[in-house]
Amino acid sequence: MDDLINPRTAGFKCLRTPPNLYFGNDQIGAYFTCSLICCNVLRTFAPESDHATCNRDLPEGCARCKQQTPKICCELCAPDSFTSFALPPSDISTQAKSKKRTRVSQKYKSGPHDMALRDALHSFRREHTVKLFDEPTLWTYGPSLIMSDAILSRIVDATHAHRIKSVEDLQETTHWNRAADLGAEVLALINLHVPPPPPPPPLRNANDPQSSTSQAASSAPRSVSIKRCGACGAQGHIGA
């Protein structure tokens, strides 16, 4: 258990090695090393695949049963692929304070435009996960490598409030670490699925007769009702 929790201090250079050794995956069948060679230790084991016998009509066998190795193995094998998830330094006195995100209200009723944008962002992050990495990485780690669920929901909320009009607004509102590279594509999805806000009503001219009439009516003094006594009927006082 200690090797599984602390593989780095135990001398392992891959997070897959402790569970594979514990469950005896190296003794089930043929084994292979990880595609990212960073040490001389056999780090990834797998049984022999039977995808060729699943579908004999295809020369490469069944695509669903064929073993897929993700392009990214783990944090120890490919540390550069996980830099975007690193926590900031704990000593805040030595670093500049980051600008706070813009407040966005989440209390609203989602409409068709909000749901369409949410579906488009889900497809966007899945497609870019496969594009930047590969399909096994999408199946293993999910599309959060490109955009987390929290960032996706915040984009939808900010768009509903018409807070995102540029890539700079996207960065300031969400603090998305890929806004500089993929922000233009997200902005295109926003403009495609969410209509712009209606323009403000035009200001009325001071010389407009309708405007002057409405202003005169609003500035006219209100009539005050005179109090009348309920006992004697006289004005100016009320019955005790």
Secondary structure as GFF3:
##gff-version 3
##sequence-region A 1 240
A	DSSP	alpha_helix	2	5	.	.	.	ID=ss1
A	DSSP	alpha_helix	17	22	.	.	.	ID=ss2
A	DSSP	three_ten_helix	25	27	.	.	.	ID=ss3
A	DSSP	alpha_helix	51	54	.	.	.	ID=ss4
A	DSSP	three_ten_helix	79	85	.	.	.	ID=ss5
A	DSSP	three_ten_helix	92	94	.	.	.	ID=ss6
A	DSSP	alpha_helix	112	132	.	.	.	ID=ss7
A	DSSP	alpha_helix	135	141	.	.	.	ID=ss8
A	DSSP	three_ten_helix	143	145	.	.	.	ID=ss9
A	DSSP	alpha_helix	149	160	.	.	.	ID=ss10
A	DSSP	alpha_helix	167	174	.	.	.	ID=ss11
A	DSSP	alpha_helix	179	193	.	.	.	ID=ss12
A	DSSP	alpha_helix	209	219	.	.	.	ID=ss13
###
